[in-house]
Amino acid sequence: MSEQSQHIHFENTNRWSTKQLVTMALMCALGALFMYVQLPILPSAPFLTYDPSLVPAMVCGFAYGPGAGTAVAAMAIVIHALTTGDWVGALMNLVATLGYILPAATVYQKMHTYKGAVIGLVLGVIAATALSMVANLT
């Protein structure tokens, strides 16, 4: 054996650790389950409901960055679409979700404070609303 073959070194080049991946997988499952929870906001408008499915994705976005939050949300949406067959709704949900999570998690990553979280969430709501309006035009 040559001397070079005895000193093989493997380096983990993954972006996320195993602990982060397991946490993200659990959050995907929670997000997919939470999509079946629809809480009415106003009794006079039953079509207006609160859907808590973005909470796990936003937690991952704040904890691990915008990429992790986006991955969790996208996987939860795909899981829900596979179980319901509603791919058009899933596409619209993905547009709104990306508009919500990406700005919020990005701002929070830059300003890791309570103020940064609030600013990010407000920008996320504005971006998600704007993207949803544009997507509904087509």
Secondary structure, 3 states (H helix, E strand, C coil): CCCHHHCCCCCCCCCCCHHHHHHHHHHHHHHHHHCCCCEEEECCEEEEEECCCHHHHHHHHHHHCHHHHHHHHHHHHHHHHHHHCCHHHHHHHHHHHHHHHHHHHHHHHHCCCHHHHHHHHHHHHHHHHHHHHHHHHC
